[in-house]
Amino acid sequence: MEQKEFWNIFQQCLSGLKPKQLEVFLAKEIHGMNNEDICKDFTLSPTNVWVLLHRARLFLSNCLKTRWLF
């Protein structure tokens, strides 16, 4: 039951990401793409991929802390 609740909250948090952050995060963390392929597929620089992933992870971390852990 707790796992189902967690995934529902995680989905809600994902929906709060900006579209490009969401695309890059899903490509990296769900689909397992490497950064080089993400750069090619999304026409992004390595720095931009890093920034998008960093911001997505920060947002998700904060969202989960407020909605799940407390």
KETI-795783 format. One record per residue (C-alpha): x, y, z; residue in one letter. Coordinates in steps of 0.02 Angstrom, whole numbers, padded with zeros to 5 digits, always signed. Last residue first. Example, Ala and Ser with C-alpha at 12.3 -4.5 7.8 and 13.67 -1.06 7.14 Angstrom:
% KETI-795783
+00684-00053+00357S
+00615-00225+00390A
END
This chain:
% KETI-795783
+00327+00732+00316F
+00418+00607+00206L
+00297+00597+00063W
+00229+00767+00012R
+00358+00890+00076T
+00512+00782+00055K
+00448+00713-00109L
+00427+00887-00183C
+00597+00943-00122N
+00684+00791-00197S
+00585+00805-00357L
+00632+00988-00379F
+00814+00956-00341L
+00818+00807-00460R
+00737+00906-00600A
+00856+01052-00574R
+01009+00939-00580H
+00944+00844-00731L
+00910+01004-00828L
+01078+01079-00778V
+01175+00922-00828W
+01084+00913-00995V
+01123+01097-01026N
+01307+01069-00987T
+01315+00920-01106P
+01242+01030-01244S
+01067+00994-01306L
+00996+00935-01470T
+00866+00823-01385F
+00919+00660-01466D
+01104+00703-01480K
+01125+00771-01304C
+01021+00628-01233I
+01131+00505-01326D
+01288+00579-01249E
+01210+00586-01076N
+01173+00400-01073N
+00996+00334-01091M
+00928+00227-00951G
+00745+00238-01001H
+00683+00285-00828I
+00825+00389-00757E
+00905+00468-00910K
+00763+00481-01037A
+00637+00515-00899L
+00743+00657-00828F
+00775+00731-01002V
+00591+00732-01048E
+00535+00797-00878L
+00662+00937-00876Q
+00608+00986-01053K
+00424+00991-01002P
+00450+01088-00838K
+00429+00976-00688L
+00270+00982-00583G
+00196+00827-00666S
+00343+00728-00598L
+00291+00775-00421C
+00116+00709-00449Q
+00188+00548-00521Q
+00301+00531-00368F
+00150+00555-00255I
+00058+00415-00343N
+00216+00309-00338W
+00231+00334-00150F
+00049+00288-00120E
+00070+00127-00218K
+00228+00087-00120Q
+00139+00122+00044E
+00000+00000+00000M
END
